[in-house]
């Protein structure tokens, strides 16, 4: 189940939210991505997470000692995120229900890291304007995570050319298992009804699986 294929309105993301969380918990998508991310973040950082979803990046950063501002426009995603923060007793994540386009930072606030994972392609004004806004806020570090083989052509050199105040640190590409592991065919039907998405599944001993994989690029910049 590849994230950049979903370019829908908020009503879709609200319906999709509980299924996204099941996919996240049961799957392996972030297994290799998170260790690399965790190695880069530092305790005490002020982090802005664009399109935080249910907290897959916000919560690890908070547990590492960061203060996290989590932007998420979907009510469904936000509800799950807040419930997770309460159940995990995480107090240093501040959720904000808004889009990246609507976000207006406090003039006095600075960020050590702005992170965007599979979210900037959803910005109304386009991918490059979304990235330009990130650079204009002048955080100490910028991290972009995005799928790169789903029909979305991204020229990373063009992204880098949007700014002249950052050193490009590195790009890593991860081939990830993006499969969705269902409990039974009844659950498959519920997923299709909720999301209005027709999917193909393979029956395995553990239950039906929507087999899928994708490549995810992780890019980091450091302010000069």
C-alpha beads as a LAMMPS data file, in Angstrom:
LAMMPS data file: protein, C-alpha beads

224 atoms
223 bonds

1 atom types
1 bond types

-500.0 500.0 xlo xhi
-500.0 500.0 ylo yhi
-500.0 500.0 zlo zhi

Masses

1 110.0

Atoms # bond

1 1 1 0.000 0.000 0.000
2 1 1 1.987 2.913 -1.312
3 1 1 1.323 6.311 0.242
4 1 1 1.978 8.684 -2.665
5 1 1 -0.757 7.016 -4.732
6 1 1 -3.346 8.530 -2.403
7 1 1 -4.116 12.095 -3.519
8 1 1 -7.527 12.529 -1.968
9 1 1 -9.505 15.057 0.049
10 1 1 -9.720 15.154 3.828
11 1 1 -12.827 12.983 3.914
12 1 1 -10.769 10.153 2.427
13 1 1 -7.965 10.579 4.988
14 1 1 -10.520 10.598 7.798
15 1 1 -11.950 7.268 6.601
16 1 1 -8.501 5.893 5.889
17 1 1 -6.956 6.820 9.256
18 1 1 -7.826 3.643 11.248
19 1 1 -6.680 1.497 8.331
20 1 1 -3.445 3.435 8.060
21 1 1 -2.786 2.715 11.728
22 1 1 -3.460 -1.014 11.240
23 1 1 -1.138 -1.014 8.210
24 1 1 1.494 0.786 10.244
25 1 1 1.320 -1.547 13.248
26 1 1 1.200 -4.779 11.261
27 1 1 3.608 -3.862 8.486
28 1 1 7.316 -3.310 7.900
29 1 1 7.364 -0.039 5.949
30 1 1 9.424 1.970 8.452
31 1 1 11.598 -0.867 9.789
32 1 1 14.762 0.376 8.052
33 1 1 13.804 4.037 7.769
34 1 1 13.329 4.726 11.485
35 1 1 16.829 3.647 12.649
36 1 1 18.399 6.096 10.178
37 1 1 16.048 8.848 11.343
38 1 1 16.684 8.111 15.016
39 1 1 20.444 8.339 14.439
40 1 1 20.093 11.896 13.139
41 1 1 17.828 13.546 15.712
42 1 1 19.191 15.052 18.936
43 1 1 17.630 15.553 22.386
44 1 1 16.364 19.081 22.940
45 1 1 15.555 19.780 19.298
46 1 1 12.447 21.748 18.375
47 1 1 10.911 19.669 15.571
48 1 1 8.145 20.453 13.101
49 1 1 6.520 17.371 11.538
50 1 1 4.500 18.163 8.381
51 1 1 1.682 15.697 7.799
52 1 1 2.342 13.829 11.024
53 1 1 -0.380 11.240 10.493
54 1 1 -0.683 9.066 13.587
55 1 1 2.773 9.987 14.870
56 1 1 5.173 7.562 13.216
57 1 1 7.951 10.192 13.262
58 1 1 6.656 12.589 15.928
59 1 1 6.541 10.005 18.707
60 1 1 10.104 8.636 18.238
61 1 1 11.427 12.211 18.184
62 1 1 9.549 12.993 21.400
63 1 1 10.880 9.849 23.042
64 1 1 14.380 10.968 22.038
65 1 1 13.877 14.164 24.017
66 1 1 12.673 16.536 21.299
67 1 1 9.801 18.988 21.476
68 1 1 7.568 18.199 18.498
69 1 1 4.990 20.310 16.702
70 1 1 2.850 17.854 14.730
71 1 1 0.842 19.300 11.826
72 1 1 -2.006 17.075 10.613
73 1 1 -5.162 18.287 8.828
74 1 1 -7.165 15.045 9.077
75 1 1 -9.557 14.670 12.020
76 1 1 -9.243 10.899 11.785
77 1 1 -5.459 10.896 11.931
78 1 1 -5.447 13.546 14.661
79 1 1 -7.819 11.524 16.865
80 1 1 -5.556 8.468 16.698
81 1 1 -2.441 10.574 17.292
82 1 1 -3.902 12.185 20.416
83 1 1 -5.054 8.805 21.749
84 1 1 -1.561 7.378 21.242
85 1 1 0.058 10.317 22.998
86 1 1 -2.216 9.782 25.999
87 1 1 -1.744 6.006 26.110
88 1 1 2.047 6.317 25.774
89 1 1 2.177 9.222 28.256
90 1 1 3.992 11.401 25.716
91 1 1 3.634 15.060 26.680
92 1 1 6.175 16.775 24.417
93 1 1 4.198 16.506 21.167
94 1 1 1.856 19.401 20.396
95 1 1 -0.693 18.439 17.703
96 1 1 -1.995 21.149 15.374
97 1 1 -4.917 20.427 13.068
98 1 1 -3.872 22.291 9.939
99 1 1 -2.303 21.964 6.521
100 1 1 1.219 23.046 5.646
101 1 1 -0.289 25.794 3.490
102 1 1 -2.145 27.229 6.516
103 1 1 0.761 27.002 8.942
104 1 1 2.054 30.406 10.045
105 1 1 4.950 30.135 12.516
106 1 1 5.484 32.454 15.442
107 1 1 7.962 35.103 14.323
108 1 1 10.170 34.297 17.300
109 1 1 10.070 30.504 16.943
110 1 1 12.909 28.626 15.300
111 1 1 13.112 24.946 14.435
112 1 1 16.057 22.600 14.679
113 1 1 14.406 20.176 12.270
114 1 1 11.523 20.272 9.819
115 1 1 10.516 16.808 8.653
116 1 1 8.071 15.852 5.900
117 1 1 7.274 12.212 5.139
118 1 1 5.051 11.407 2.139
119 1 1 3.195 14.685 2.617
120 1 1 4.690 17.477 0.498
121 1 1 3.258 16.031 -2.752
122 1 1 -0.204 16.771 -1.286
123 1 1 0.454 20.514 -0.932
124 1 1 -2.079 22.490 -2.973
125 1 1 0.560 24.763 -4.525
126 1 1 2.777 21.844 -5.514
127 1 1 5.826 19.949 -4.310
128 1 1 8.406 22.646 -4.967
129 1 1 6.480 25.469 -3.304
130 1 1 5.969 23.190 -0.310
131 1 1 9.713 22.597 -0.064
132 1 1 10.500 26.276 -0.643
133 1 1 8.374 27.206 2.377
134 1 1 10.384 24.741 4.481
135 1 1 13.696 26.295 3.465
136 1 1 12.341 29.820 3.996
137 1 1 11.707 29.013 7.681
138 1 1 15.451 28.381 8.020
139 1 1 15.513 25.357 10.353
140 1 1 18.898 23.965 11.310
141 1 1 18.083 20.714 9.479
142 1 1 15.593 19.625 6.826
143 1 1 14.573 16.019 6.248
144 1 1 12.428 14.904 3.324
145 1 1 11.131 11.339 3.019
146 1 1 9.209 10.439 -0.114
147 1 1 8.338 7.485 -2.297
148 1 1 10.098 7.767 -5.632
149 1 1 8.670 5.162 -7.997
150 1 1 4.946 5.806 -7.934
151 1 1 4.533 7.913 -11.058
152 1 1 5.701 11.086 -9.317
153 1 1 8.853 12.466 -10.918
154 1 1 10.969 14.357 -8.406
155 1 1 14.186 16.080 -9.475
156 1 1 16.166 16.307 -6.257
157 1 1 18.708 18.647 -7.860
158 1 1 15.882 21.078 -8.549
159 1 1 14.790 20.850 -4.921
160 1 1 18.329 21.593 -3.776
161 1 1 18.478 24.573 -6.137
162 1 1 15.565 26.208 -4.287
163 1 1 17.982 27.369 -1.614
164 1 1 21.584 28.492 -1.110
165 1 1 21.806 28.425 2.700
166 1 1 22.046 24.650 3.180
167 1 1 24.583 21.941 2.617
168 1 1 23.127 18.774 1.198
169 1 1 24.157 16.012 3.603
170 1 1 22.993 12.815 1.929
171 1 1 20.310 10.824 0.189
172 1 1 19.534 7.214 1.077
173 1 1 17.114 4.973 -0.754
174 1 1 15.263 2.194 1.029
175 1 1 13.386 -0.598 -0.714
176 1 1 10.507 -1.177 1.694
177 1 1 7.780 -3.743 2.137
178 1 1 4.567 -1.725 1.912
179 1 1 2.211 -4.712 2.079
180 1 1 -1.023 -4.615 4.080
181 1 1 -1.595 -7.637 6.317
182 1 1 -5.299 -8.287 6.912
183 1 1 -6.861 -10.562 9.515
184 1 1 -9.443 -12.092 7.158
185 1 1 -11.447 -11.453 3.983
186 1 1 -14.158 -9.724 5.978
187 1 1 -11.610 -7.101 6.970
188 1 1 -10.535 -6.757 3.328
189 1 1 -14.136 -5.993 2.426
190 1 1 -14.418 -3.449 5.231
191 1 1 -11.259 -1.734 4.016
192 1 1 -12.557 -1.528 0.444
193 1 1 -15.926 -0.187 1.589
194 1 1 -14.333 2.457 3.815
195 1 1 -11.727 3.666 1.333
196 1 1 -13.568 3.020 -1.931
197 1 1 -10.376 1.310 -3.110
198 1 1 -10.399 -2.045 -4.879
199 1 1 -7.373 -4.150 -3.910
200 1 1 -5.952 -7.525 -4.863
201 1 1 -4.914 -9.846 -2.048
202 1 1 -3.011 -13.103 -1.785
203 1 1 -4.061 -15.740 0.705
204 1 1 -1.269 -16.811 3.046
205 1 1 -1.177 -18.842 6.252
206 1 1 -1.386 -15.660 8.313
207 1 1 -4.353 -14.363 6.321
208 1 1 -4.925 -12.197 3.233
209 1 1 -2.100 -9.865 2.204
210 1 1 -2.065 -7.025 -0.259
211 1 1 1.463 -7.570 -1.516
212 1 1 3.345 -4.382 -2.331
213 1 1 6.759 -2.751 -2.186
214 1 1 8.191 0.633 -3.007
215 1 1 11.351 2.732 -2.815
216 1 1 11.595 5.551 -0.285
217 1 1 14.228 8.277 -0.537
218 1 1 15.411 10.033 2.625
219 1 1 17.197 13.355 2.100
220 1 1 18.886 15.556 4.708
221 1 1 20.110 19.161 4.531
222 1 1 22.059 21.133 7.152
223 1 1 21.998 24.909 7.348
224 1 1 25.387 26.486 6.679

Bonds

1 1 1 2
2 1 2 3
3 1 3 4
4 1 4 5
5 1 5 6
6 1 6 7
7 1 7 8
8 1 8 9
9 1 9 10
10 1 10 11
11 1 11 12
12 1 12 13
13 1 13 14
14 1 14 15
15 1 15 16
16 1 16 17
17 1 17 18
18 1 18 19
19 1 19 20
20 1 20 21
21 1 21 22
22 1 22 23
23 1 23 24
24 1 24 25
25 1 25 26
26 1 26 27
27 1 27 28
28 1 28 29
29 1 29 30
30 1 30 31
31 1 31 32
32 1 32 33
33 1 33 34
34 1 34 35
35 1 35 36
36 1 36 37
37 1 37 38
38 1 38 39
39 1 39 40
40 1 40 41
41 1 41 42
42 1 42 43
43 1 43 44
44 1 44 45
45 1 45 46
46 1 46 47
47 1 47 48
48 1 48 49
49 1 49 50
50 1 50 51
51 1 51 52
52 1 52 53
53 1 53 54
54 1 54 55
55 1 55 56
56 1 56 57
57 1 57 58
58 1 58 59
59 1 59 60
60 1 60 61
61 1 61 62
62 1 62 63
63 1 63 64
64 1 64 65
65 1 65 66
66 1 66 67
67 1 67 68
68 1 68 69
69 1 69 70
70 1 70 71
71 1 71 72
72 1 72 73
73 1 73 74
74 1 74 75
75 1 75 76
76 1 76 77
77 1 77 78
78 1 78 79
79 1 79 80
80 1 80 81
81 1 81 82
82 1 82 83
83 1 83 84
84 1 84 85
85 1 85 86
86 1 86 87
87 1 87 88
88 1 88 89
89 1 89 90
90 1 90 91
91 1 91 92
92 1 92 93
93 1 93 94
94 1 94 95
95 1 95 96
96 1 96 97
97 1 97 98
98 1 98 99
99 1 99 100
100 1 100 101
101 1 101 102
102 1 102 103
103 1 103 104
104 1 104 105
105 1 105 106
106 1 106 107
107 1 107 108
108 1 108 109
109 1 109 110
110 1 110 111
111 1 111 112
112 1 112 113
113 1 113 114
114 1 114 115
115 1 115 116
116 1 116 117
117 1 117 118
118 1 118 119
119 1 119 120
120 1 120 121
121 1 121 122
122 1 122 123
123 1 123 124
124 1 124 125
125 1 125 126
126 1 126 127
127 1 127 128
128 1 128 129
129 1 129 130
130 1 130 131
131 1 131 132
132 1 132 133
133 1 133 134
134 1 134 135
135 1 135 136
136 1 136 137
137 1 137 138
138 1 138 139
139 1 139 140
140 1 140 141
141 1 141 142
142 1 142 143
143 1 143 144
144 1 144 145
145 1 145 146
146 1 146 147
147 1 147 148
148 1 148 149
149 1 149 150
150 1 150 151
151 1 151 152
152 1 152 153
153 1 153 154
154 1 154 155
155 1 155 156
156 1 156 157
157 1 157 158
158 1 158 159
159 1 159 160
160 1 160 161
161 1 161 162
162 1 162 163
163 1 163 164
164 1 164 165
165 1 165 166
166 1 166 167
167 1 167 168
168 1 168 169
169 1 169 170
170 1 170 171
171 1 171 172
172 1 172 173
173 1 173 174
174 1 174 175
175 1 175 176
176 1 176 177
177 1 177 178
178 1 178 179
179 1 179 180
180 1 180 181
181 1 181 182
182 1 182 183
183 1 183 184
184 1 184 185
185 1 185 186
186 1 186 187
187 1 187 188
188 1 188 189
189 1 189 190
190 1 190 191
191 1 191 192
192 1 192 193
193 1 193 194
194 1 194 195
195 1 195 196
196 1 196 197
197 1 197 198
198 1 198 199
199 1 199 200
200 1 200 201
201 1 201 202
202 1 202 203
203 1 203 204
204 1 204 205
205 1 205 206
206 1 206 207
207 1 207 208
208 1 208 209
209 1 209 210
210 1 210 211
211 1 211 212
212 1 212 213
213 1 213 214
214 1 214 215
215 1 215 216
216 1 216 217
217 1 217 218
218 1 218 219
219 1 219 220
220 1 220 221
221 1 221 222
222 1 222 223
223 1 223 224
